[in-house]
Amino acid sequence: WPLLYAAFFADTEAFLMKNAKLKLCLQASASDGSLLMEDCNPDSDFQDWSWRGDSLVNHGTRSCLSVVGTDRVQTSLCGSTGSMTWDCSNLLLSPLGSSQVYLVANKKGVTLSNVRSLKAQWQDVADRNICEVKAEHDRYFTAALTSTHMYDSRAGNITLPLGMSQGELEDLLWFFRREDPSAWNYSVLAISLVAMILGLLLLSINIVRNRKRKLETYGGAEQMVPQPELEAKQALMSMQECSLAEQQKQEPVPQDQRSGDVVVQWKDGTVTSLYSERSEEAI
């Protein structure tokens, strides 16, 4: 699998197809599939090309470089009718199976010709041979298949573990390479936000429930406290009443005692008024 991923990333490498004679780059049109020779612009997706097996795919239109008719070259939907496979050798591009004609550039665009001049030679923007890029891609891809496939000696075909052919695996790798990950990234972000909001909601609910539980616990304790206090007060009051009754029994108050009199109880038990009342005649 590491080699498979190496092939995966090698297949994603894009390059500009610059003509050795005109010093212009091959650019695909987004409207009609035509091809133009324009000034090289590394930031333009319509000038980015990459190898997909033996096919050249434009990143801007996501279509393949194909031959339509005898000498007309344009971009078409990958997998549609027409010749879309190319043989690359010594900077020359020729339709696979037709080694006598080559992809030639002119000021109007590109065409097929049997001329092997500089107009038929293609490089990337760094003057690197685009055939070397294809060879590197094929080397990584072959290594990936060698590490993951099982060879059927009787049929002479490559059988992958999941029953896929080499072409199906290549198409699968191409699909995952070209798939836009933005939707997946946005989905993961939305799921993360929903999970965070749900976590905060559960946390707030838990806090509120804990507070209610504590309030109910404290309220029950407060309701339970007055009953023992009431019983203690009732017992204390009964004891005080008993002591007062005993005192009243033990210390009888003289019947002739008036309010405001100072009464003295002597050691022998007699009770007399401290101040004797005098009659008005004596005064």
Disulfide bonds with the S-S distance in Angstrom:
Cys25-Cys40 1.90
Cys64-Cys78 1.95
Cys88-Cys131 1.87
